[in-house]
Amino acid sequence: MVGNSKLIENYAQIHASQAYGNTSVKNLRLIRPEIQLLRPQSIVDYGCGQSALLDRLDLGYPVEGYRYDPAIPAFAQKPDAKVDLLINVDVLEHVEESDLDEVLADMRAMCRDALIIVDTAPAKGVLPDGRNLHVTLKPHDWWRERIAQHFGPLYPVRTLRRARAGFKTWQRGPKQTLQYHLMRAREDARYYAKRVQGKHKVL
């Protein structure tokens, strides 16, 4: 396990007492086309929390999925496999700055490519010691530079809110970019159709 063990225990208590960690599912209609175009055969949701992301990913083909989160007993065992894609959504802001390089190095060692989203705004809740739940609050450019030190060149990933910084380690060519926009249009159409039918809450 990497990171501050006391801080991880604080998050474990929060997870045990309330619903927490579903931002990745809310971003699914934005990130699924990116993942489908990359076509990974194995994925780890690193810092998965209580997220159902892997259950709802639905890429249209079989994929081997792993969950890892040291604050969730059921997912606290880190997978031994090196995966094609690591997904990390709203996790790094919960890591103390002094531990970031250790966590990022751990993430890098687990994957070929990565899709990372970081929240740059304060959370609504606080830790037992009074600190904001987002213990590392930095602007987009700071995160890009820090993550790139471990992952190399990064490319933007669209997110639901401007306060979130999204990055991926692979680049789309012109043909894939056209495919991406067509796939995004289908995702949006499906999402808003379900909202009209009352199957989605307003995000």
ABEGO torsion letter per residue (X at the ends): XBEBAAAAAAAAAAAAABBBGAAAAAAAAAAAAAAAAAGBABBBBBGAEABAAAAAAGAGBBBBBBBBBAABAAAABBBABBBABBBBBGAAAABBAAAAAAAAAAAAAABABBBBBBBABBBABBBAAGBBABABBBBAAAAAAAAAAAAEBBBBBBBABAABBBBBABBBBAAAAAAAAAAAAAAAAAAAAAAAAGABBBX
